[in-house]
């Protein structure tokens, strides 16, 4: 098996396009194409069919896939074992978390860590997609979830409190004329705009209308601050943005847990251990604010 070309084959399978594989591997479109062609020439088979929807595996490609994934797993395990022997308080730690957490909650912690450990560099990815620790997409991940089922070490910290909030101007203008169950009020949602999605029915204001929707948490906060409607978000943001206040009549509710995740082999890597311990300590110090006294 051509080990050099293997990552490009797997990236093409997972993304479904040469362009997506190039983005995933940090290579060019031509480089990905060339490596796949090397594999196909080496084995004397066609691995992909080019269709309007992208790349589809041929029968030969489907036969190769589990072997390639097994080889990838072995290579990654070997790399993690070597990394786990690292005793240096220097180098790179790759960290991923969500847009909801990073900007106001986690960024100040990262800045403090950078000052405390000047020889450790951080590579930070912000995504609502869970990074795969076992495939070495990241070293440490901070997630906000009910449960974690990945085959990793999961350090559960505590539950965060959510509360309906809006700008003071929005509340002063709209709440006095709203109905007792939120009639006349507006939610800013997370997914596609639906006037009565399920989460509205379960909220403190079930008759409010979900007029807008965005999957960008920073934009959601900005819209709420500008008076576009209510959001259900971390109670912590009412301490960060003075123009945002809890909607009267709504109480903070403990929701999902904060989790710090990392691979077991990296416990012996000093820079990763330092980062995890530092992040845990700082987040625990924020617990009273993130739980809003619930």
Residue pairs with C-beta under 8 A, 6 or more apart in sequence:
1 67
1 68
1 71
2 38
2 39
2 42
3 71
3 75
4 35
5 35
5 36
5 38
5 39
6 39
6 68
6 71
6 72
7 25
7 72
8 21
8 25
8 27
8 31
8 32
8 35
8 36
9 35
9 36
9 39
9 47
9 64
9 68
10 65
10 68
10 69
10 72
11 20
11 21
11 24
11 25
11 32
12 18
12 20
12 21
12 32
12 36
12 48
12 55
13 55
13 57
13 61
13 65
14 20
14 21
14 24
15 21
15 23
15 24
16 53
16 54
16 55
17 54
17 55
18 29
18 32
18 33
18 36
18 55
19 29
20 54
21 27
21 32
22 28
22 29
22 31
22 32
25 31
25 32
36 47
36 48
39 47
40 46
40 47
43 60
43 64
45 58
45 60
46 58
46 60
46 61
47 57
47 58
47 60
47 61
47 64
48 55
48 56
48 57
48 58
48 61
49 55
49 56
49 57
49 58
57 65
72 135
73 134
76 134
76 135
76 136
77 265
79 136
80 136
80 263
80 265
80 266
81 265
83 265
83 266
83 269
84 265
84 266
84 267
84 268
84 269
85 268
86 268
86 269
86 270
86 271
87 268
87 270
88 270
88 271
89 117
89 119
89 120
89 270
89 271
89 274
90 119
90 120
90 271
91 119
91 120
91 121
91 271
92 120
92 121
92 122
92 123
92 271
93 120
93 121
93 122
93 123
93 139
93 140
93 271
93 272
93 275
94 122
94 123
94 125
94 137
94 138
94 139
94 140
95 110
95 122
95 123
95 124
95 125
95 138
95 139
95 140
95 141
95 142
95 275
96 124
96 125
96 126
96 127
96 131
96 137
96 138
96 140
96 141
96 142
97 106
97 124
97 126
97 141
97 142
97 143
98 126
98 127
98 128
98 142
98 143
98 144
98 217
99 126
99 127
99 128
99 216
99 217
99 218
100 144
100 217
100 233
100 234
101 142
101 144
102 124
102 126
103 218
104 236
104 237
104 240
105 234
105 236
105 286
105 290
106 142
109 278
109 279
109 282
109 283
110 122
110 124
112 278
112 282
113 120
113 122
113 275
113 278
113 279
114 120
114 122
116 278
117 271
117 274
117 275
117 278
120 271
120 274
120 275
122 275
125 131
125 138
128 215
130 141
130 143
130 150
131 137
131 138
131 141
132 138
132 150
133 139
133 141
133 150
133 152
133 261
133 262
133 263
134 150
134 151
134 152
134 263
139 262
139 263
139 266
139 269
139 272
139 275
140 260
140 261
140 262
140 266
140 272
140 275
140 276
140 279
141 259
141 260
141 261
141 262
142 258
142 259
142 260
142 261
142 279
142 283
143 258
143 259
143 261
144 160
144 256
144 257
144 258
144 259
145 256
145 257
145 259
146 256
146 257
148 154
148 259
148 261
150 261
152 261
152 262
152 263
152 264
153 261
153 262
153 263
153 264
153 267
154 259
154 260
154 261
155 259
155 260
155 261
155 276
155 280
156 257
156 258
156 259
157 257
157 258
157 259
157 260
157 280
157 283
157 284
157 287
158 257
158 258
158 284
158 287
158 290
158 291
159 254
159 255
159 256
159 257
159 258
159 291
160 234
160 236
160 254
160 255
160 256
160 257
160 258
160 290
160 291
161 234
161 235
161 252
161 253
161 254
161 255
161 290
161 291
161 292
161 294
162 232
162 233
162 234
162 235
162 252
162 253
162 255
163 232
163 233
163 235
163 238
163 246
163 247
163 250
163 251
163 252
163 253
163 292
164 203
164 204
164 205
164 230
164 231
164 232
164 246
164 247
164 250
165 224
165 230
165 231
165 232
165 233
165 235
165 237
165 238
165 244
165 245
165 246
165 247
166 224
166 227
166 229
166 230
166 231
166 244
166 245
166 247
167 224
167 225
167 226
167 227
167 243
167 244
167 245
168 243
168 244
168 245
169 227
169 243
170 224
170 227
170 228
170 229
170 230
171 245
171 247
171 248
173 227
174 184
174 185
174 186
175 185
175 247
175 248
177 184
178 184
178 185
178 205
178 208
179 207
181 205
181 206
181 207
181 208
182 203
182 204
182 205
182 206
182 207
182 208
183 207
183 208
184 208
185 205
185 208
185 209
185 229
185 230
186 208
186 209
186 210
186 211
186 212
186 228
186 229
186 230
187 200
187 203
187 205
187 208
187 209
187 210
187 211
187 212
187 229
187 230
187 231
187 232
188 210
188 211
188 212
188 213
188 214
188 220
188 223
188 224
188 228
188 229
188 230
188 231
189 197
189 199
189 200
189 210
189 212
189 213
189 214
190 199
190 213
190 214
190 215
190 220
191 197
191 213
191 215
192 213
193 210
193 211
193 212
193 213
194 210
194 213
195 209
195 210
195 211
196 209
196 210
197 210
199 232
200 206
200 208
200 209
200 210
203 232
204 247
204 249
204 250
204 251
205 230
205 247
205 250
208 230
211 229
212 223
212 228
212 229
214 220
214 223
217 233
220 231
220 233
221 231
221 233
221 237
221 241
221 244
223 229
223 231
224 230
224 231
224 233
224 244
225 241
225 243
225 244
230 247
234 290
235 246
235 252
235 289
235 290
235 291
235 292
236 286
236 289
236 290
236 292
237 244
238 244
238 245
238 246
239 289
246 252
251 294
252 291
252 292
252 293
252 294
253 294
254 291
254 294
258 283
258 290
260 276
260 279
260 280
260 283
262 272
262 276
266 272
266 273
267 273
283 290
